[in-house]
Amino acid sequence: MIEYPHRRYNQLTDEWVLVSPQRTDRPWQGQVEKIPSNQRPIYDPHCYLCPGNQRAGGASNPNYESTFVFTNDFSALVPTPPEGGEIPSQLLRMSPVRGTCRVICFSPRHDLTMREMPKEDIRRVVNVWAEQISELGQKYRWVQIFENKGALMGSSNPHPHGQIWASDQLPNEPWKEEQQQKRYFEENGSILLIDYVKLEQQQEERVVVENNNWIALVPFWAVWPFEILLLPKRHVLRLPDLSDEERDDLASLMKELLTKYDRLFDNPFSYSMGWHGAPNDKADYTHWQLHAHYYPPLLRSATVRKFIVGYELLAEVQRDLTAEQAAKRLREC
């Protein structure tokens, strides 16, 4: 176990992270989070995502019994944005973005999280994710599927749900991953994340859970304390490309991973997660590998979170807990 300060290189985004494991015992007198309550009704008449209820924008939900997808009433992206004026300087660059935003309710039950849903219901969510990418990918270059779980991650509603933002532009993070994966493929003739999975399976230090078709690990270059990189073991470009068996195994592994998260501090675990697959234009993306990121903020306990401030905002990100320590703790949950 490396216990001295060092930097780790992120092969996927061409960035560095400072690791300072000697800081783990420093006293904490900063902000302490409230432990979220897990006591919620099956149906909440005041929830704008529950079946049959009126949403904040005025529309009413159908009495859905499984998953439910609708266009966000307050979308950040629109299909036909108004045209802007001229920018009178080459130092000021802007570009219009076309897109749409959707909400996906994972379950009609208000009291569940993804982890608490039956595996077959999680499998339905996987199918909806794939269907949305297939549909929106015909029109938009990038389709970002994500979930913010818990008020700690900015979720405004505890009903189990995620979001889908589609745009005709490639956002910053996928753009960085596109550059790095393409560069690696051109230099090595192989897929960066496939090679990385093989290395992690050999070393075994950072693998948290795996099954026949999937692996979840704390990446060597992780920034967040219990960050997870989730990948299929074979070369897959996008979610719609998954076989039935791979979708079944994905649902099983996600349930197992999220159970470990909740057991880590014995409370509902907050996180932001999202899928990164190959862009949807006609270019050759052989170098891409489908994967999901989980970014959880909790650092030492259910009430102490990691903040990106100070040195991390002004220089580079830093973590106190090594990826190997985090993976070991999660495996043991």
C-alpha positions in Angstrom: 0.0 0.0 0.0 1.5 3.4 -1.0 1.3 5.7 2.0 3.4 8.7 0.8 2.0 11.7 -1.2 2.0 11.0 -4.9 0.2 11.9 -8.1 -1.8 9.5 -10.3 -2.5 9.9 -13.9 -6.0 9.6 -15.3 -5.6 7.7 -18.6 -9.2 8.4 -19.6 -9.2 12.2 -19.2 -5.5 13.2 -19.4 -5.5 14.7 -15.9 -3.6 14.2 -12.7 -4.9 13.7 -9.1 -2.8 14.3 -5.9 -3.1 11.5 -3.4 -2.2 12.4 0.2 -3.0 9.3 2.4 -1.2 10.7 5.4 -4.1 13.2 5.9 -6.7 10.6 6.9 -6.4 11.2 10.6 -6.7 15.0 10.6 -9.4 16.3 12.9 -12.7 17.4 11.4 -14.6 20.4 12.7 -16.2 21.4 9.4 -19.7 20.9 8.1 -21.5 17.8 9.2 -24.4 16.5 7.0 -27.7 15.3 8.3 -28.3 11.6 7.8 -31.2 11.3 5.4 -34.4 9.6 6.4 -35.2 6.4 4.6 -38.8 6.4 5.9 -41.0 7.4 2.9 -44.6 6.4 1.9 -45.2 4.1 -1.0 -47.2 7.0 -2.6 -46.8 10.7 -1.8 -49.8 12.9 -2.9 -47.4 15.9 -3.0 -44.7 14.3 -5.1 -44.7 15.6 -8.7 -43.2 12.2 -9.9 -45.7 9.8 -8.4 -48.3 8.2 -10.7 -51.4 10.4 -11.3 -50.0 13.5 -9.6 -49.7 16.9 -11.1 -46.1 18.0 -12.0 -44.6 21.4 -11.1 -45.1 22.5 -14.8 -48.8 21.8 -14.7 -49.0 18.5 -16.6 -50.3 15.3 -14.9 -48.6 12.0 -14.8 -50.4 8.9 -16.0 -51.0 6.1 -13.6 -47.9 4.3 -14.7 -47.1 0.9 -13.3 -43.5 0.4 -14.3 -41.0 3.0 -15.7 -42.2 6.4 -17.0 -40.3 8.8 -19.3 -41.4 12.4 -20.0 -39.8 15.6 -21.3 -38.6 17.8 -18.4 -41.0 20.6 -17.7 -38.0 22.9 -17.1 -35.5 21.7 -19.7 -32.0 23.2 -19.8 -31.8 22.3 -23.5 -34.4 22.9 -26.2 -34.6 21.6 -29.8 -34.7 25.1 -31.4 -32.9 27.7 -29.3 -33.3 31.4 -30.3 -30.5 32.8 -32.3 -28.0 35.0 -30.5 -26.3 38.2 -31.6 -22.7 38.6 -32.9 -19.8 38.4 -30.5 -17.4 41.3 -31.3 -14.2 39.6 -30.3 -12.2 36.5 -31.2 -11.5 36.1 -27.5 -15.2 35.5 -26.8 -16.5 32.3 -28.4 -19.9 30.8 -28.2 -22.0 28.2 -30.1 -25.7 27.4 -30.0 -26.7 24.0 -28.6 -29.8 22.1 -29.7 -31.1 19.4 -27.4 -33.7 18.1 -25.1 -34.0 16.9 -21.5 -36.1 14.0 -20.2 -36.9 12.5 -16.8 -37.2 8.8 -16.2 -39.1 7.5 -13.2 -37.5 4.1 -12.3 -40.6 2.9 -10.4 -44.1 4.1 -9.5 -43.2 3.5 -5.8 -42.0 6.6 -4.0 -40.3 4.7 -1.1 -37.7 2.7 -3.1 -34.2 3.4 -4.3 -32.6 1.6 -7.2 -30.9 -0.7 -4.8 -34.2 -1.7 -3.2 -36.0 -2.4 -6.5 -36.3 -6.0 -7.6 -33.7 -7.1 -10.1 -36.3 -7.5 -12.8 -37.3 -3.9 -12.3 -33.7 -2.7 -12.6 -33.5 -4.7 -15.8 -36.5 -2.7 -17.1 -34.6 0.5 -16.4 -31.6 -0.8 -18.3 -33.9 -1.5 -21.3 -35.4 2.1 -21.1 -31.9 3.6 -21.0 -31.0 1.6 -24.1 -34.2 2.6 -25.9 -33.7 6.3 -25.1 -30.2 6.2 -26.5 -31.4 4.5 -29.7 -34.2 7.0 -30.1 -32.4 10.3 -29.2 -29.1 9.1 -30.8 -30.8 9.4 -34.2 -31.0 13.1 -33.8 -28.4 14.1 -31.2 -24.7 13.4 -31.1 -24.5 13.0 -27.3 -27.1 11.4 -25.0 -26.2 11.7 -21.3 -28.1 9.4 -19.0 -27.5 10.1 -15.3 -28.9 9.8 -11.8 -28.4 12.1 -8.9 -29.3 10.2 -5.7 -29.8 12.0 -2.5 -30.1 15.6 -1.4 -26.4 15.6 -0.9 -26.0 15.4 -4.7 -28.6 18.1 -5.4 -31.6 15.8 -6.0 -34.7 17.8 -5.5 -37.0 14.8 -5.2 -36.5 11.5 -3.4 -38.7 9.5 -5.8 -36.4 7.0 -7.7 -35.6 8.8 -11.0 -32.9 9.8 -13.3 -32.4 12.2 -16.2 -31.5 12.1 -19.9 -29.9 15.2 -21.6 -29.3 15.0 -25.3 -27.4 17.6 -27.3 -25.9 18.1 -30.8 -22.6 19.0 -29.2 -20.0 16.8 -27.4 -19.7 18.0 -23.8 -16.3 18.5 -22.1 -15.9 15.2 -20.2 -16.9 12.9 -23.1 -14.7 15.0 -25.4 -11.7 14.4 -23.2 -12.5 10.7 -23.1 -12.8 10.6 -26.9 -9.4 12.2 -27.3 -7.7 9.8 -24.9 -9.3 6.6 -26.1 -8.6 7.5 -29.7 -5.0 8.4 -29.0 -4.4 5.1 -27.1 -6.0 3.1 -29.9 -3.8 4.7 -32.5 -0.6 4.2 -30.5 -1.4 0.7 -29.2 -3.9 -0.9 -31.6 -6.1 -1.9 -28.7 -9.0 -0.5 -26.5 -7.8 1.5 -23.6 -10.5 0.5 -21.1 -10.4 -3.2 -22.2 -6.6 -3.3 -21.5 -7.3 -1.5 -18.2 -9.9 -4.1 -17.1 -7.4 -6.9 -17.8 -4.8 -5.1 -15.7 -7.2 -4.6 -12.8 -8.2 -8.3 -12.9 -4.6 -9.3 -12.7 -3.8 -7.0 -9.8 -7.2 -7.5 -7.9 -6.5 -4.6 -5.6 -9.2 -2.2 -6.8 -11.9 -4.6 -8.0 -15.1 -4.3 -5.9 -17.5 -6.7 -7.6 -17.7 -8.6 -10.9 -19.7 -11.3 -12.6 -19.6 -13.1 -16.0 -20.1 -9.9 -18.1 -19.4 -6.9 -15.9 -16.8 -5.5 -13.5 -17.0 -2.6 -11.0 -13.8 -1.1 -9.6 -12.4 1.9 -7.9 -10.2 3.4 -10.7 -6.5 3.8 -10.0 -6.9 7.6 -10.7 -10.2 8.0 -8.7 -11.0 11.5 -7.4 -14.0 10.8 -5.2 -13.5 8.7 -2.1 -15.6 5.7 -3.2 -15.7 6.4 -6.9 -16.6 3.4 -9.1 -15.9 2.7 -12.8 -18.4 0.1 -14.1 -17.6 -1.6 -17.4 -18.6 -4.6 -19.6 -15.8 -7.1 -20.0 -16.2 -7.4 -23.8 -15.8 -4.5 -26.3 -19.2 -2.6 -26.4 -19.8 0.8 -27.8 -23.2 1.8 -26.5 -25.9 0.5 -24.1 -28.2 -0.6 -27.0 -25.5 -3.0 -28.1 -25.8 -5.1 -24.9 -27.1 -8.7 -25.2 -30.0 -9.9 -23.1 -27.5 -11.8 -20.9 -25.4 -8.7 -20.4 -28.4 -6.7 -19.4 -29.4 -9.3 -16.9 -25.9 -9.3 -15.4 -25.8 -5.6 -15.4 -29.0 -5.4 -13.3 -27.6 -8.0 -10.9 -24.2 -6.2 -10.5 -25.8 -2.8 -10.0 -28.0 -4.1 -7.2 -25.0 -5.8 -5.5 -22.8 -2.6 -5.9 -25.5 -0.3 -4.6 -26.1 -2.7 -1.6 -22.4 -2.3 -0.7 -22.7 1.5 -1.0 -25.6 1.5 1.5 -23.9 -0.8 3.9 -20.6 1.2 3.9 -22.0 3.7 6.4 -25.3 1.9 7.2 -27.4 4.6 5.5 -28.8 5.4 2.1 -25.7 6.3 0.1 -25.7 9.4 -2.1 -24.0 9.6 -5.5 -24.1 10.9 -9.1 -23.8 8.3 -11.8 -23.9 8.4 -15.5 -23.2 6.4 -18.7 -20.6 7.2 -21.3 -20.9 5.4 -24.6 -19.6 6.3 -28.0 -21.1 9.4 -29.6 -24.0 8.9 -32.0 -22.7 10.4 -35.3 -21.4 8.5 -38.3 -17.7 8.6 -37.3 -15.6 5.5 -36.5 -15.6 5.0 -32.8 -14.0 1.6 -32.6 -11.7 3.0 -29.9 -14.6 3.6 -27.5 -15.7 1.4 -24.6 -19.0 1.8 -22.8 -18.7 2.5 -19.1 -20.5 4.2 -16.2 -19.1 6.5 -13.5 -20.3 6.6 -9.9 -19.2 9.7 -8.0 -20.2 9.5 -4.3 -19.4 12.5 -2.0 -19.2 10.8 1.4 -15.6 10.7 2.7 -15.2 9.3 6.3 -18.8 8.6 7.5 -22.4 9.2 6.7 -22.0 12.8 7.8 -18.6 13.9 6.5 -18.4 14.7 2.8 -15.5 15.5 0.4 -15.5 19.1 -0.9 -13.8 20.3 -4.1 -12.4 23.6 -2.8 -9.1 25.5 -2.3 -6.1 23.6 -3.8 -8.5 21.4 -5.7 -10.2 24.3 -7.5 -7.0 26.2 -8.1 -4.4 23.5 -8.7 -5.5 19.9 -9.0 -7.9 17.5 -7.3 -6.7 15.7 -4.2 -7.9 12.6 -2.2 -7.0 11.4 1.3 -8.2 7.8 0.8 -6.3 5.7 -1.7 -8.2 3.8 -4.4 -7.0 0.5 -2.9 -8.2 1.4 0.6 -11.6 2.4 -0.8 -12.0 -0.8 -2.8 -11.1 -3.0 0.2 -13.7 -1.3 2.4 -16.4 -1.7 -0.3 -15.5 -5.3 -0.9 -15.9 -6.1 2.8 -19.4 -4.5 3.0 
